[in-house]
Amino acid sequence: MKKNKGKPGSTAEKEFVFEFRAGKHNCVLKVPLKFPVQENISDLHGRLMLLHKIPCYIENELKTSLSNFIENETILDFDREAELALQRLTTGDVDVNQLTNAWTRSYVETTLEHARPEEPSWDEDFADVYHELIHSPASDTLLNLEHNYFVSISELISERDMEIKKLQERQAAEMDKVMHELGNTLSDQDVNTVASQHFDAQQVLENKWASELKQVTGIQKQEYQEWVIKLHQDLQKSNNSSKINEEIKVQPNQLSELADSGARMFEEQPQLEESFTIHLGAQLKTMHNLRLVRADVLDFCKHRRHGSSGAKLRRLQTALSLYSSSLCGLVLLVDNRVNSYSGIKRDFATVAKECTDFHFPCLEEQLEEVQQVVLYARTLGCEFYISRHSNLSEVHVVFHLCVDDNVRSGNITARDPAIMGLRNILKVCCTHDITTVTVPLLLVHDMSEEMTIPWCLKRAELVFKCVKGFMMEMASWDGGISRTVQFLVPKSISEEMFYQLSNMLPQIFRVSSTLTLTSKH
């Protein structure tokens, strides 16, 4: 509920009285409130419940009574102020001309028909121009330029990794010598001093490279956007785009020539995938596509550096749908700390930095915005936050779903926050044109010893059934639009386990159409 905006001439304290029954006892809650009430009523209601230990079954009744009391008393205050204003007007205490001029000015400033037309922002102009160009013969030119920038950043990252690796090797050798002399000529204090110096040196080097990468990506983004605008202007002047398409050729990937590049090459590995078509709905049925995929979650984000035709087609498809009503989303399981310092969050941030995002703020800036509202969001029970991307291989939107270690147990139910988070994510997909979403079927990105075959089957059954129920709700959310839901299982799942899951899916969703089994290499 929004804050009350009443502005009586002075504040006044009024007593809110609420009577309720707790067991055999008649209870009375009396709370002094200052009017006008400027705070959120939901927050005030929550504090009253907590401070006075109000029984939970009284919660809704208390909130209704409190809202009605504040609303009625605020209206009475407005009425009193209105009466006083009319009295001042009739007695001549107020200049009528001055008052009418003030009303006229306020009306003009707040009424839409008198407002100045909004000027389109740079981001909106750039988005329109890009969408037009990517659907024109100039699309190949855009992809070539993006690839060249990608190669430049990749080479810079490789240089960074090589320099950091050499520093770590030198420091390891130095620490070995120090440890060898420990107890002879050196003490524990000397070891701590050397370790501290090593840490400081690594921090300086990492900060230096972070600053350089940030500067280079900033320059690339500015150059790219300015070049896109200029290309659009040139194409408008001339219909001959063949010359423009020849201006930029794909640079050869020099990374493959580096001796140590094997660790950074993302080769496509065999991927198991099984596809299904289903029809859901009570009366008017809607067709949806389901896929069961065995892959690493970051495979949907990484750009393949060997320049295969399949990688280029995926990049083109992602670019074509960037400003469309057919966006692609991915659910990434994270902890509740909004940062990119460890685990899957660090790995995802590393992938996001490998290619400049020419359309949206970088991941760090988006996470900073999330951090500014995270405390307020947690009071509302939010389970996930969202980041937008144009520089990932097959994904436009990433849903960072906050989970805890409870998802690794076998005891979660359909009311678990992770499951309810999936429901809310699907609802956002329906309201924001995200027609393809990838969901971790087992609610984990990697397997561990306790995740036995019975554990996997039980978890998969729960998620399948819950997602089916959520998809049946979609008709009321979006009117029945066809969507694709990809169920992702970790790469470490055996083929036997994969096929058991693929047999379970059609039984739960009652698939009637022919399924297609594919194995991507």
Helices and strands as residue ranges (DSSP letters): E 12-22, E 25-35, H 41-51, G 56-58, H 59-90, H 96-110, G 112-114, H 122-134, H 139-181, H 188-237, H 242-245, G 254-257, G 261-264, E 271-280, E 286-294, G 297-300, H 309-320, E 327-334, H 343-352, H 363-379, E 384-388, E 397-402, G 405-408, H 417-431, E 434-440, H 453-478, E 484-489, H 495-509, E 516-520
